[in-house]
Amino acid sequence: MDPLNQDRLRLIKWPWLLALLALLALGVALTLANGWQAHAREWLNLVVRWLHIIYGIAWIGASFYFIFLENALERHGVRAELSGNLWAIHGGGIYYLEKYKTAPAQLPKHLHWFKWDAYLTWVTGFLLLVIVYYADPRAILLPPQSPLPGWAAVAIAVASLPAAWLVYVALSSTKLLYRPALFLLVGGMLVALAAYLLGQVFSGRGVFMHIGAMLGTIMAANVFFVIIPSQKKLVRAAQKGEALDPEFVAWVQLRSRHNNYLTLPVLFTMIAHHFPFTYNHGANWLILILLFVAGVAVRHFINVTEKEHKRTLVEGGAMPYLLVGAAALVLVAFYLTAPRTSTAQADSPVPFAEVEGIIRQHCHMCHAARPTQPGFASAPAGVMFDTPEQIVAQAGKIKQTAVDTTYMPLLLPGVPPLTQEQRARLGAWVAQGARGP
């Protein structure tokens, strides 16, 4: 079997693809016949998000594993054609691995390629952007009262993805590529600039997610345009018995290492939408960069620990300061995102009936067992305000999202905006003990 033509997707035959398409068509027909558009959108969001996480875990796991292998290789006392070897134990088995400097004299019959996890992570991620942000850009992508047309916002968002890759390629073509500290500094400044500029157009949540998507695009494009073509070049050279320049191999490994360092920042953007105090901050670009740098520092500490375990941990090498630095950056972000609103109680008690009225007018149309707001098939995040007990139980969340960060409620069609006075009354009710009726 040709090592260049071993592809897992070849296992999927046309009859199975046709069966999948038939099931998809059946789902569309059921949706249209029963008016289940909102329900179908929720399910589509769930399934695509699930697939995105599955492929993302596989891709990031492979990245972590191979960087670990590279870092942990025993490079002394090995054969001349090897870079190193490694003994490992896992799952009841003992493994022995060897890495060649370029390629073995005789290629194996079966050669496993790592690429589809990266490709499908990007594809499912882009589909999520379409489902959550682009299908209705005024719901989440754009801030309230934005004069920008929805189609223009989507155009800017989509264009930002290839733009990020082109900027990265330009930066990687300079001598900075071989000066990691300067490369990180310039790259971080460019990410901060991109976050600031996107913040002039998008909502905070839209900014964070698209910075993550831009970095994810760089990572996937690295695999598609650089790593896989270079690996094919390596295999062809080995098939012809030609030697491949070790510096070229090192250059490809460097791009792979870039992907490794971007993983923790990208993972942060994936979970940040659960925490509006990060992206709904006036200087959200600064919060983003602080946590990005903290993530890179942690990743670097892990890499160095794997490579120089004894010197770093036992002899107290230079690297542990990275963890302290990362913790300091997180502490700065914690301080910057702390609520600045007054927690003083109102002169007179805020009755629960007033609070319930505000919730009913501004929140309950979405946060209910049966939402009445178009486009919502279920309560967002499972938060419901159908009963007084549910409202009281969510008092802390109400204060965080409606008073401290002012992220909620979203400005949706037919939903009146929550005034500052109403937010203050909700905050006072919580400060007074969040009593029920």
C-alpha positions as CSV (number, residue, x, y, z in Angstrom):
1,M,0.0,0.0,0.0
2,D,1.3,3.5,-0.9
3,P,2.0,5.4,2.3
4,L,0.9,8.6,0.5
5,N,-2.6,7.2,-0.2
6,Q,-3.6,5.8,3.2
7,D,-6.7,7.8,4.2
8,R,-9.3,6.9,6.8
9,L,-12.1,8.5,4.7
10,R,-11.6,5.9,2.1
11,L,-13.2,3.5,4.5
12,I,-16.5,5.4,4.0
13,K,-18.1,4.0,0.9
14,W,-20.7,5.8,-1.2
15,P,-23.7,3.8,0.0
16,W,-23.0,4.9,3.6
17,L,-22.7,8.5,2.5
18,L,-26.0,8.3,0.6
19,A,-27.6,6.8,3.7
20,L,-26.4,9.8,5.8
21,L,-27.7,12.2,3.2
22,A,-31.0,10.5,3.2
23,L,-31.3,10.7,7.0
24,L,-30.4,14.4,6.8
25,A,-33.1,15.0,4.2
26,L,-35.6,13.2,6.4
27,G,-34.7,15.5,9.3
28,V,-35.2,18.6,7.1
29,A,-38.5,17.3,5.9
30,L,-39.8,16.6,9.5
31,T,-38.6,20.1,10.6
32,L,-40.3,21.9,7.8
33,A,-43.5,19.9,8.0
34,N,-43.9,20.4,11.8
35,G,-42.5,24.0,12.1
36,W,-39.6,22.8,14.3
37,Q,-37.1,25.3,13.0
38,A,-36.0,26.5,16.4
39,H,-35.9,23.0,17.8
40,A,-33.8,21.8,14.8
41,R,-31.4,24.7,15.3
42,E,-30.9,23.7,18.9
43,W,-30.2,20.1,17.9
44,L,-27.9,21.2,15.1
45,N,-26.0,23.4,17.6
46,L,-25.7,20.4,19.9
47,V,-24.6,17.8,17.4
48,V,-22.1,20.1,15.6
49,R,-20.7,21.3,19.0
50,W,-20.3,17.7,20.1
51,L,-18.4,16.8,16.9
52,H,-16.3,19.9,17.3
53,I,-15.3,18.9,20.8
54,I,-14.6,15.3,19.7
55,Y,-12.3,16.2,16.9
56,G,-10.8,19.0,18.9
57,I,-9.8,16.7,21.7
58,A,-8.3,14.2,19.2
59,W,-6.3,17.0,17.4
60,I,-5.1,18.7,20.6
61,G,-4.4,15.4,22.2
62,A,-2.2,14.3,19.2
63,S,-0.4,17.7,19.4
64,F,0.3,17.3,23.1
65,Y,1.4,13.7,22.6
66,F,3.9,14.3,19.8
67,I,5.4,17.4,21.4
68,F,5.8,15.2,24.5
69,L,7.5,12.5,22.4
70,E,9.9,15.1,20.9
71,N,10.7,16.5,24.3
72,A,11.2,13.2,26.0
73,L,13.3,11.4,23.4
74,E,16.5,9.8,24.7
75,R,19.1,11.2,22.3
76,H,22.2,9.5,23.6
77,G,23.5,6.1,22.5
78,V,21.1,5.8,19.5
79,R,21.8,4.6,15.9
80,A,23.2,7.3,13.6
81,E,19.9,7.5,11.6
82,L,17.8,8.2,14.7
83,S,17.0,11.4,16.5
84,G,16.2,9.4,19.6
85,N,14.0,6.8,21.2
86,L,11.6,6.4,24.1
87,W,10.3,3.6,26.3
88,A,6.8,4.2,27.8
89,I,4.1,2.3,29.6
90,H,0.4,2.9,29.3
91,G,-2.8,0.8,29.6
92,G,-1.0,-2.3,30.7
93,G,1.4,-2.3,27.8
94,I,5.1,-1.3,27.3
95,Y,5.9,0.6,24.2
96,Y,9.2,1.4,22.4
97,L,9.3,4.2,19.9
98,E,12.0,5.5,17.6
99,K,12.2,8.8,15.7
100,Y,14.2,9.0,12.5
101,K,16.2,12.2,11.6
102,T,14.4,12.2,8.2
103,A,13.1,8.8,7.1
104,P,14.0,5.1,7.3
105,A,15.8,3.5,4.4
106,Q,12.8,1.4,3.7
107,L,9.3,2.9,4.3
108,P,6.8,0.8,6.1
109,K,3.8,-0.6,4.3
110,H,1.4,1.2,6.6
111,L,1.9,4.8,7.6
112,H,-0.6,6.6,9.8
113,W,-1.3,10.3,9.0
114,F,-2.6,12.8,11.5
115,K,-4.6,15.4,9.6
116,W,-8.4,14.8,9.5
117,D,-8.9,15.6,13.2
118,A,-7.4,19.1,12.4
119,Y,-9.5,19.6,9.3
120,L,-12.8,18.4,10.9
121,T,-12.2,20.5,14.0
122,W,-12.0,23.6,11.8
123,V,-15.0,22.6,9.6
124,T,-17.2,21.9,12.6
125,G,-15.9,25.1,14.3
126,F,-16.9,27.2,11.3
127,L,-20.3,25.5,11.2
128,L,-20.8,26.6,14.8
129,L,-19.9,30.2,13.9
130,V,-22.6,30.0,11.2
131,I,-25.2,28.5,13.5
132,V,-24.6,30.7,16.6
133,Y,-23.3,33.9,15.1
134,Y,-23.9,34.3,11.4
135,A,-27.4,33.0,11.1
136,D,-28.7,35.9,13.2
137,P,-25.8,38.3,13.6
138,R,-27.9,40.8,15.6
139,A,-28.6,38.3,18.4
140,I,-25.0,37.8,19.6
141,L,-22.4,38.9,17.0
142,L,-23.3,42.6,17.0
143,P,-23.7,44.8,20.1
144,P,-27.0,46.4,20.9
145,Q,-27.9,49.4,18.8
146,S,-25.1,48.7,16.2
147,P,-25.8,50.5,12.9
148,L,-23.8,47.9,11.0
149,P,-26.0,45.7,8.7
150,G,-25.9,42.0,9.6
151,W,-24.5,41.0,6.2
152,A,-21.6,43.4,6.7
153,A,-20.8,42.0,10.1
154,V,-20.8,38.5,8.8
155,A,-18.5,39.6,5.9
156,I,-16.0,41.1,8.3
157,A,-16.1,38.1,10.6
158,V,-15.5,35.6,7.7
159,A,-12.8,37.8,6.2
160,S,-10.9,37.9,9.5
161,L,-10.2,34.2,9.3
162,P,-8.0,34.1,6.1
163,A,-6.6,37.5,7.1
164,A,-5.2,36.0,10.3
165,W,-3.5,33.2,8.3
166,L,-2.0,35.7,5.8
167,V,-0.6,37.9,8.6
168,Y,0.9,34.8,10.3
169,V,2.5,33.7,7.1
170,A,4.0,37.1,6.6
171,L,5.3,37.1,10.2
172,S,6.7,33.6,9.8
173,S,8.6,34.6,6.6
174,T,10.8,37.1,8.6
175,K,13.8,36.4,10.8
176,L,11.6,36.7,13.8
177,L,10.6,33.0,13.2
178,Y,13.9,31.9,14.8
179,R,13.7,34.4,17.6
180,P,10.9,33.0,19.7
181,A,10.7,35.7,22.3
182,L,10.3,38.5,19.7
183,F,8.0,36.4,17.6
184,L,5.8,35.9,20.7
185,L,5.9,39.6,21.5
186,V,5.0,40.8,18.0
187,G,2.4,38.0,17.7
188,G,0.8,39.0,21.0
189,M,0.7,42.6,20.0
190,L,-1.0,41.7,16.7
191,V,-3.6,39.6,18.5
192,A,-4.3,42.5,20.9
193,L,-4.7,44.9,18.0
194,A,-7.1,42.5,16.3
195,A,-9.1,42.1,19.4
196,Y,-9.3,45.9,19.9
197,L,-10.3,46.5,16.3
198,L,-12.9,43.8,16.3
199,G,-14.2,45.3,19.5
200,Q,-15.1,48.4,17.6
201,V,-17.5,46.3,15.5
202,F,-18.6,43.2,17.4
203,S,-19.9,42.4,20.9
204,G,-17.4,41.2,23.4
205,R,-18.5,37.6,23.0
206,G,-18.2,37.9,19.2
207,V,-14.7,39.4,19.6
208,F,-13.4,36.5,21.9
209,M,-14.9,33.8,19.7
210,H,-13.5,35.2,16.5
211,I,-10.0,35.7,18.0
212,G,-10.2,32.0,18.9
213,A,-11.4,31.2,15.4
214,M,-8.6,33.2,13.8
215,L,-6.0,31.3,15.8
216,G,-7.8,28.0,15.1
217,T,-7.6,28.9,11.4
218,I,-3.9,29.5,11.7
219,M,-3.5,26.1,13.3
220,A,-5.6,24.2,10.8
221,A,-4.0,26.1,7.9
222,N,-0.5,25.2,9.3
223,V,-1.6,21.5,9.0
224,F,-3.1,21.8,5.6
225,F,-0.7,24.2,3.8
226,V,2.6,23.4,5.6
227,I,2.8,20.3,7.7
228,I,1.0,17.7,5.5
229,P,2.6,18.9,2.2
230,S,6.0,18.8,3.9
231,Q,5.3,15.3,5.2
232,K,4.3,14.2,1.7
233,K,7.6,15.7,0.4
234,L,9.4,13.7,3.0
235,V,7.7,10.5,2.0
236,R,8.4,11.1,-1.7
237,A,12.0,11.8,-1.0
238,A,12.3,8.6,1.0
239,Q,10.6,6.6,-1.8
240,K,13.2,7.9,-4.2
241,G,16.1,7.3,-1.8
242,E,16.8,11.0,-1.7
243,A,18.0,12.8,1.4
244,L,15.9,15.6,2.9
245,D,17.5,18.6,4.4
246,P,17.3,18.3,8.2
247,E,16.8,22.1,8.5
248,F,13.7,21.8,6.4
249,V,12.4,19.1,8.8
250,A,13.2,21.4,11.7
251,W,11.3,24.2,10.1
252,V,8.2,22.1,9.7
253,Q,8.5,21.0,13.4
254,L,8.7,24.6,14.4
255,R,5.3,25.3,12.7
256,S,3.9,22.3,14.5
257,R,5.2,23.7,17.8
258,H,3.5,27.0,17.1
259,N,0.2,25.0,17.0
260,N,1.1,23.4,20.3
261,Y,1.5,26.8,22.0
262,L,-1.7,28.2,20.6
263,T,-3.8,25.4,22.0
264,L,-4.4,26.8,25.5
265,P,-5.4,30.3,24.3
266,V,-7.8,28.8,21.8
267,L,-9.3,26.5,24.5
268,F,-9.8,29.6,26.6
269,T,-11.9,31.3,23.9
270,M,-14.0,28.2,23.6
271,I,-15.0,28.3,27.2
272,A,-15.0,32.1,27.7
273,H,-18.6,32.5,26.5
274,H,-19.8,30.9,29.7
275,F,-18.1,33.8,31.6
276,P,-19.4,37.2,30.5
277,F,-17.2,39.0,33.1
278,T,-14.2,38.3,30.7
279,Y,-15.6,39.5,27.4
280,N,-18.1,42.1,28.5
281,H,-15.4,44.2,30.1
282,G,-14.5,47.6,28.7
283,A,-10.9,46.5,28.1
284,N,-11.8,42.9,27.1
285,W,-8.8,42.9,24.6
286,L,-6.5,43.4,27.6
287,I,-8.2,40.6,29.6
288,L,-7.9,38.4,26.5
289,I,-4.1,39.0,26.1
290,L,-3.4,38.6,29.8
291,L,-5.0,35.1,29.8
292,F,-3.5,34.2,26.4
293,V,0.0,35.0,27.7
294,A,-0.8,33.0,30.9
295,G,-1.8,30.0,28.7
296,V,1.3,30.2,26.6
297,A,3.5,30.4,29.8
298,V,1.8,27.3,31.2
299,R,2.2,25.4,27.9
300,H,5.9,26.4,27.8
301,F,6.4,25.3,31.4
302,I,4.9,21.9,30.5
303,N,7.1,21.5,27.4
304,V,10.3,22.4,29.3
305,T,9.3,20.1,32.2
306,E,8.9,17.2,29.8
307,K,12.2,18.0,28.1
308,E,14.3,18.7,31.2
309,H,12.3,17.1,34.0
310,K,15.2,16.7,36.5
311,R,16.7,20.2,36.1
312,T,13.4,22.0,36.2
313,L,11.6,20.3,39.1
314,V,14.4,18.8,41.2
315,E,17.2,21.3,40.8
316,G,14.9,24.3,40.6
317,G,15.7,25.4,37.1
318,A,14.6,28.7,35.5
319,M,11.2,27.5,34.3
320,P,9.1,27.4,37.4
321,Y,8.9,31.2,37.4
322,L,6.6,30.8,34.4
323,L,3.9,29.3,36.6
324,V,4.2,32.2,39.1
325,G,4.1,34.7,36.2
326,A,1.0,33.0,34.8
327,A,-0.7,33.1,38.2
328,A,0.2,36.8,38.5
329,L,-1.4,37.5,35.1
330,V,-4.6,35.6,36.1
331,L,-4.7,37.7,39.3
332,V,-4.4,40.9,37.3
333,A,-7.3,39.8,35.1
334,F,-9.3,38.8,38.2
335,Y,-8.8,42.3,39.7
336,L,-9.7,44.1,36.4
337,T,-12.9,42.1,36.0
338,A,-14.0,42.6,39.6
339,P,-17.4,44.3,39.8
340,R,-17.2,48.1,40.3
341,T,-20.9,48.6,40.9
342,S,-22.1,49.6,44.3
343,T,-23.4,46.9,46.6
344,A,-25.1,49.4,48.9
345,Q,-28.6,48.6,49.8
346,A,-31.4,50.9,48.8
347,D,-33.0,53.1,51.4
348,S,-36.2,51.1,51.2
349,P,-36.6,47.3,50.8
350,V,-37.0,46.2,47.2
351,P,-40.1,44.0,47.2
352,F,-40.0,40.7,45.4
353,A,-43.0,41.7,43.3
354,E,-40.9,44.5,41.7
355,V,-38.1,42.1,40.9
356,E,-40.5,39.5,39.5
357,G,-42.0,42.2,37.3
358,I,-38.6,43.2,35.9
359,I,-37.8,39.5,35.2
360,R,-41.1,38.9,33.6
361,Q,-40.8,41.9,31.3
362,H,-37.1,41.5,30.3
363,C,-36.0,37.9,30.9
364,H,-38.8,35.4,31.1
365,M,-39.6,35.2,27.4
366,C,-36.3,33.3,26.9
367,H,-35.7,31.9,30.3
368,A,-38.7,29.6,30.6
369,A,-39.6,26.0,30.3
370,R,-41.4,27.0,27.1
371,P,-39.8,30.1,25.7
372,T,-42.0,32.5,23.8
373,Q,-39.2,34.4,22.2
374,P,-38.8,33.4,18.5
375,G,-35.6,31.4,17.9
376,F,-35.5,29.8,21.4
377,A,-36.6,26.2,21.8
378,S,-35.3,25.9,25.3
379,A,-34.1,28.1,28.2
380,P,-30.5,29.3,27.5
381,A,-28.0,27.5,29.8
382,G,-31.1,25.8,31.5
383,V,-31.8,28.9,33.5
384,M,-35.5,29.4,34.1
385,F,-37.6,32.0,35.8
386,D,-41.0,30.3,35.8
387,T,-41.4,30.4,39.6
388,P,-40.4,32.6,42.5
389,E,-38.2,29.8,43.8
390,Q,-36.3,29.7,40.5
391,I,-35.7,33.5,40.5
392,V,-34.4,33.5,44.1
393,A,-32.1,30.5,43.4
394,Q,-30.5,32.4,40.5
395,A,-30.0,35.7,42.4
396,G,-26.2,35.5,42.2
397,K,-26.3,34.8,38.5
398,I,-28.8,37.7,38.0
399,K,-26.4,40.1,39.8
400,Q,-23.4,38.9,37.8
401,T,-25.0,39.1,34.4
402,A,-27.6,41.9,34.7
403,V,-25.9,44.2,37.3
404,D,-22.1,43.6,37.4
405,T,-21.4,42.8,33.7
406,T,-24.7,44.2,32.2
407,Y,-24.4,41.4,29.6
408,M,-28.0,40.3,30.1
409,P,-30.6,40.6,28.9
410,L,-29.7,40.5,25.2
411,L,-31.3,43.1,23.1
412,L,-33.7,41.0,21.1
413,P,-36.7,42.0,18.9
414,G,-39.7,42.8,21.0
415,V,-37.7,42.9,24.3
416,P,-37.4,46.3,25.9
417,P,-33.9,47.3,27.2
418,L,-33.2,47.0,30.9
419,T,-32.6,50.5,32.3
420,Q,-29.8,51.4,34.7
421,E,-32.4,52.1,37.4
422,Q,-33.8,48.6,37.0
423,R,-30.4,47.1,37.2
424,A,-29.7,49.0,40.4
425,R,-33.0,47.8,41.9
426,L,-32.0,44.2,41.0
427,G,-28.6,44.7,42.6
428,A,-30.2,46.2,45.7
429,W,-32.6,43.2,46.0
430,V,-29.6,40.8,46.0
431,A,-27.7,43.0,48.5
432,Q,-30.8,42.9,50.8
433,G,-30.7,39.1,50.9
434,A,-32.6,38.2,47.7
435,R,-35.8,37.4,49.6
436,G,-38.8,35.7,47.9
437,P,-42.5,36.6,48.2
